[in-house]
Amino acid sequence: MTRGGEKKRFVIELHSPYYLHPSEGPGAFITIVIFDVKNYNQWERAVTTTLNAKNKLGFIDGILIQPTKKGDEEFLKQMHEVW
C-alpha cells in the first residue's frame, strides 16, 4: 500500500522489451536457420529479423540500458525515457 492507503498497481506493458510472452522461453526456437560458419549472413539476418519482430533486438544491439538498483521509481523513469 502507498501512503494514502491505496494499493500499488502492477501494470504489465505488452510493448515493453522486458515483457515475455508465454511462448518466449529459453527453449523456444527463434529461427529455423542453424548457424554454421558458412551461413553466418543468412543466420544473422534471420535472428535480427526475429528479435526485431519480438521487440527484443535492443538486448543485443546496445540500445537498451541496464537497469540500476536505485529502486522502482528510478527504473520506471529510465524505461520511460527509452520509450
Secondary structure as GFF3:
##gff-version 3
##sequence-region A 1 83
A	DSSP	three_ten_helix	37	39	.	.	.	ID=ss1
A	DSSP	alpha_helix	40	53	.	.	.	ID=ss2
A	DSSP	alpha_helix	58	61	.	.	.	ID=ss3
A	DSSP	alpha_helix	72	82	.	.	.	ID=ss4
###
